């Protein structure tokens, strides 16, 4: 099961990234868990300085912007 985490404070871009990542994971058809992390100490533990950020299975795959659905599918896959 893939573990997808969205790092951000809950802003509009963070919410958009969560929606895009969710849609991308559904398109892949594999089981996944989507978690939103809003605690700044937890976000900093990933060494992320700009949000939103996408973490897949513990690896930061993207930060500072919202990807397209196509790009997110590649990042999540």
GURO-198936 format. One line per field, with one value per atom (N, C-alpha, C): residue in one letter; atom name; z negated, x, y negated. Coordinates in steps of 0.05 Angstrom, whole numbers. Layout:
N
residu = [A / ...]
atome = [CA / ...]
pz = [Z / ...]
px = [X / ...]
py = [Y / ...]
END
This chain:
77
residu = [X / X / X / X / X / X / X / X / X / X / X / X / X / X / X / X / X / X / X / X / X / X / X / X / X / X / X / X / X / X / X / X / X / X / X / X / X / X / X / X / X / X / X / X / X / X / X / X / X / X / X / X / X / X / X / X / X / X / X / X / X / X / X / X / X / X / X / X / X / X / X / X / X / X / X / X / X / X / X / X / X / X / X / X / X / X / X / X / X / X / X / X / X / X / X / X / X / X / X / X / X / X / X / X / X / X / X / X / X / X / X / X / X / X / X / X / X / X / X / X / X / X / X / X / X / X / X / X / X / X / X / X / X / X / X / X / X / X / X / X / X / X / X / X / X / X / X / X / X / X / X / X / X / X / X / X / X / X / X / X / X / X / X / X / X / X / X / X / X / X / X / X / X / X / X / X / X / X / X / X / X / X / X / X / X / X / X / X / X / X / X / X / X / X / X / X / X / X / X / X / X / X / X / X / X / X / X / X / X / X / X / X / X / X / X / X / X / X / X / X / X / X / X / X / X / X / X / X / X / X / X]
atome = [N / CA / C / N / CA / C / N / CA / C / N / CA / C / N / CA / C / N / CA / C / N / CA / C / N / CA / C / N / CA / C / N / CA / C / N / CA / C / N / CA / C / N / CA / C / N / CA / C / N / CA / C / N / CA / C / N / CA / C / N / CA / C / N / CA / C / N / CA / C / N / CA / C / N / CA / C / N / CA / C / N / CA / C / N / CA / C / N / CA / C / N / CA / C / N / CA / C / N / CA / C / N / CA / C / N / CA / C / N / CA / C / N / CA / C / N / CA / C / N / CA / C / N / CA / C / N / CA / C / N / CA / C / N / CA / C / N / CA / C / N / CA / C / N / CA / C / N / CA / C / N / CA / C / N / CA / C / N / CA / C / N / CA / C / N / CA / C / N / CA / C / N / CA / C / N / CA / C / N / CA / C / N / CA / C / N / CA / C / N / CA / C / N / CA / C / N / CA / C / N / CA / C / N / CA / C / N / CA / C / N / CA / C / N / CA / C / N / CA / C / N / CA / C / N / CA / C / N / CA / C / N / CA / C / N / CA / C / N / CA / C / N / CA / C / N / CA / C / N / CA / C / N / CA / C / N / CA / C / N / CA / C / N / CA / C / N / CA / C]
pz = [0 / 0 / 0 / 18 / 20 / -3 / -14 / -34 / -22 / -17 / -5 / -27 / -30 / -50 / -36 / -45 / -35 / -58 / -54 / -74 / -69 / -88 / -84 / -107 / -109 / -131 / -126 / -103 / -97 / -78 / -65 / -47 / -21 / -4 / 20 / 38 / 40 / 56 / 44 / 17 / 3 / 8 / 7 / 12 / 41 / 59 / 88 / 92 / 80 / 82 / 72 / 49 / 38 / 58 / 71 / 90 / 114 / 124 / 148 / 141 / 118 / 110 / 107 / 95 / 92 / 119 / 137 / 164 / 179 / 176 / 189 / 178 / 151 / 139 / 147 / 149 / 157 / 186 / 203 / 231 / 234 / 215 / 216 / 207 / 191 / 182 / 160 / 150 / 128 / 101 / 81 / 54 / 43 / 30 / 19 / -6 / -21 / -44 / -40 / -42 / -39 / -66 / -73 / -99 / -95 / -109 / -108 / -133 / -130 / -153 / -154 / -176 / -179 / -201 / -217 / -239 / -228 / -235 / -224 / -232 / -256 / -264 / -247 / -242 / -225 / -196 / -186 / -159 / -158 / -178 / -178 / -181 / -193 / -195 / -168 / -148 / -120 / -106 / -119 / -108 / -85 / -87 / -66 / -75 / -58 / -64 / -50 / -29 / -15 / -13 / -18 / -16 / 6 / 17 / 9 / 18 / 6 / 14 / 15 / 33 / 37 / 29 / 10 / 1 / 8 / 20 / 27 / 15 / -2 / -17 / -30 / -43 / -59 / -43 / -17 / 0 / 11 / 6 / 17 / 47 / 61 / 91 / 104 / 89 / 101 / 78 / 82 / 62 / 76 / 64 / 73 / 95 / 106 / 127 / 129 / 145 / 150 / 178 / 181 / 207 / 223 / 248 / 264 / 255 / 264 / 257 / 269 / 294 / 307 / 292 / 284 / 269 / 242 / 229 / 203 / 205 / 227 / 231 / 233 / 247 / 249 / 222 / 207 / 181 / 160 / 161 / 142 / 150 / 176 / 186 / 180]
px = [17 / 0 / 18 / 12 / 27 / 18 / 37 / 31 / 37 / 15 / 18 / 12 / 31 / 28 / 29 / 12 / 11 / 21 / 42 / 53 / 45 / 32 / 23 / 5 / 1 / -15 / -45 / -53 / -82 / -91 / -72 / -79 / -92 / -101 / -115 / -97 / -71 / -53 / -50 / -49 / -46 / -70 / -94 / -119 / -120 / -111 / -110 / -91 / -67 / -48 / -60 / -74 / -87 / -107 / -123 / -143 / -130 / -108 / -94 / -81 / -68 / -55 / -75 / -98 / -119 / -129 / -134 / -143 / -122 / -97 / -75 / -73 / -75 / -73 / -97 / -121 / -144 / -141 / -129 / -125 / -106 / -87 / -68 / -80 / -101 / -116 / -103 / -81 / -67 / -78 / -77 / -86 / -67 / -78 / -62 / -75 / -59 / -69 / -60 / -79 / -72 / -74 / -52 / -51 / -43 / -56 / -49 / -34 / -10 / 6 / 7 / -3 / -4 / 14 / 24 / 42 / 69 / 77 / 102 / 127 / 127 / 150 / 153 / 130 / 130 / 138 / 128 / 136 / 166 / 177 / 205 / 222 / 211 / 226 / 232 / 216 / 221 / 241 / 250 / 269 / 256 / 230 / 215 / 213 / 221 / 221 / 198 / 187 / 164 / 142 / 118 / 95 / 77 / 60 / 54 / 76 / 77 / 96 / 82 / 92 / 81 / 102 / 95 / 113 / 100 / 116 / 106 / 124 / 113 / 128 / 153 / 150 / 171 / 191 / 188 / 206 / 192 / 204 / 193 / 196 / 174 / 174 / 171 / 159 / 153 / 148 / 157 / 150 / 148 / 131 / 128 / 109 / 96 / 76 / 57 / 36 / 16 / 21 / 25 / 30 / 4 / 7 / -16 / -24 / -47 / -56 / -36 / -27 / -9 / 18 / 28 / 54 / 50 / 28 / 23 / 21 / 9 / 7 / 35 / 53 / 80 / 94 / 90 / 103 / 93 / 67 / 55 / 61 / 62 / 66 / 94]
py = [24 / 0 / -25 / -43 / -68 / -87 / -101 / -121 / -149 / -164 / -191 / -211 / -230 / -251 / -278 / -296 / -323 / -341 / -355 / -372 / -401 / -414 / -441 / -450 / -476 / -487 / -487 / -478 / -477 / -499 / -512 / -534 / -522 / -540 / -531 / -513 / -520 / -503 / -476 / -475 / -449 / -432 / -444 / -429 / -419 / -436 / -428 / -405 / -406 / -384 / -358 / -360 / -336 / -324 / -341 / -332 / -320 / -332 / -322 / -296 / -294 / -269 / -246 / -253 / -233 / -223 / -241 / -233 / -216 / -224 / -209 / -181 / -178 / -152 / -134 / -146 / -131 / -121 / -138 / -131 / -107 / -105 / -83 / -57 / -59 / -35 / -18 / -28 / -13 / -23 / -6 / -15 / -36 / -56 / -78 / -90 / -104 / -119 / -147 / -166 / -195 / -208 / -222 / -235 / -264 / -282 / -311 / -318 / -329 / -337 / -367 / -379 / -408 / -418 / -400 / -408 / -417 / -441 / -452 / -436 / -426 / -410 / -384 / -372 / -348 / -355 / -377 / -386 / -391 / -404 / -410 / -385 / -364 / -338 / -326 / -334 / -325 / -343 / -364 / -383 / -398 / -403 / -418 / -447 / -465 / -493 / -508 / -497 / -509 / -489 / -498 / -481 / -491 / -474 / -447 / -428 / -405 / -385 / -358 / -341 / -314 / -294 / -276 / -255 / -229 / -211 / -184 / -164 / -147 / -127 / -138 / -161 / -174 / -190 / -192 / -208 / -232 / -256 / -281 / -280 / -281 / -280 / -307 / -326 / -352 / -372 / -397 / -418 / -445 / -461 / -489 / -494 / -474 / -478 / -455 / -459 / -438 / -427 / -401 / -389 / -384 / -379 / -370 / -342 / -333 / -306 / -286 / -291 / -273 / -271 / -293 / -294 / -280 / -286 / -273 / -243 / -233 / -204 / -192 / -205 / -195 / -196 / -217 / -220 / -200 / -195 / -176 / -148 / -142 / -115 / -106]
END
